Amino acid sequence: MNVITKIEVQKRNKDRVNIYINEEYAFSLSSELVYKEGLKLKQTIDIDKIKKVAKEDSYIKCKEAALRIVEKTYKTQKEIKDKLFLKGYDENTIDRTIEFLEEYNFIDDKNYTRMYVSDKIKKQGANKIKYELTKKGVSEELIKDQISNIDKDSEKEVAYLLAEKKYSILKKREGDKYKLSQKLYRFLISKGYEYDIVSEIVKKIVNNEEIY
């Protein structure tokens, strides 16, 4: 027979308690769960009950961990899942936690993608933005939807300003126009700009060809 013989509040974390069964330490739980499950002294508790309580406690801890993550910075669903998995939570517990976060609008991939594109387009091209969002687990449909809102003229203007700044640094170390062109070309491609934008800008800056 398993009997709860002691319920002790932890000294370092007042939100958690230690449960003793038959005078021996058994496990710790959140105080919220102890109240919710009605656990009390001298109560007989079976193994199935212990498993159920432990599973619920894992969910509460997972939820708290997720809230700490989104508190620091906005994340995609996949990013949060990956972090929780690394912390050792099982798939079902993580899925329950994600449902909770979505229900209370702590995560929203559509809104995240919109804000990400709006911010990154100031210093990157559409290709790099697409690549990074894919890595973050955003769906192809959401990415396409937000990328389609990018103003091409504004994107080209940012690319030109970045190229101009980079060129002023490169030309101090390199006098050969061909090599300058190649370096500037690689720089803009690495920033995620399309070939036609890159080609046009490199020609204009390096060869002083007025294209606009």
BELUR-V188839 format. One record per residue. SS is DSSP state (helix for helix, strand for strand, loop for the rest). PHI is phi as a letter, one per 40 degrees, with the letter a starting at -180 (* if undefined). Layout:
SS/PHI  SS/PHI
This chain:
loop/*  loop/b  strand/b  strand/c  strand/b  strand/a  strand/b  strand/b  strand/c  loop/c  loop/c  loop/c  loop/a  loop/c  loop/c  strand/b  strand/b  strand/c  strand/b  strand/b  strand/b  loop/f  loop/g  strand/b  strand/c  strand/b  strand/a  strand/b  strand/a  strand/c  helix/c  helix/d  helix/c  helix/d  helix/c  helix/c  helix/c  loop/g  loop/c  loop/a  loop/d  loop/g  loop/c  strand/c  loop/b  loop/c  helix/c  helix/c  helix/c  helix/c  helix/c  helix/c  helix/c  helix/c  helix/c  helix/c  helix/c  helix/c  helix/c  helix/c  helix/c  helix/c  helix/c  helix/c  helix/c  helix/c  helix/c  helix/c  helix/c  helix/c  helix/c  helix/c  loop/a  loop/c  loop/b  loop/c  helix/d  helix/c  helix/c  helix/c  helix/d  helix/c  helix/c  helix/c  helix/c  helix/c  loop/c  loop/g  loop/c  loop/c  helix/d  helix/c  helix/c  helix/c  helix/c  helix/c  helix/c  helix/c  helix/d  helix/c  helix/c  helix/c  helix/d  loop/b  loop/f  loop/c  loop/b  loop/a  helix/c  helix/c  helix/c  helix/c  helix/c  helix/c  helix/c  helix/c  helix/c  helix/d  helix/c  helix/c  loop/c  loop/c  loop/a  loop/a  loop/c  helix/d  helix/c  helix/c  helix/c  helix/d  helix/c  helix/c  helix/c  helix/c  helix/c  loop/c  loop/g  loop/c  loop/c  helix/d  helix/c  helix/c  helix/c  helix/d  helix/c  helix/c  helix/c  loop/c  loop/c  loop/c  loop/c  helix/c  helix/c  helix/c  helix/c  helix/c  helix/c  helix/c  helix/c  helix/c  helix/c  helix/c  helix/c  helix/c  helix/c  helix/c  helix/c  helix/c  helix/c  helix/c  loop/c  loop/c  loop/b  loop/b  loop/b  loop/c  helix/c  helix/c  helix/c  helix/c  helix/c  helix/c  helix/c  helix/c  helix/c  helix/c  helix/c  helix/c  helix/c  helix/c  loop/c  loop/g  loop/c  loop/c  helix/d  helix/c  helix/c  helix/c  helix/d  helix/c  helix/c  helix/c  helix/c  helix/c  helix/c  helix/c  helix/b  loop/f  loop/c  loop/c  loop/b  loop/c
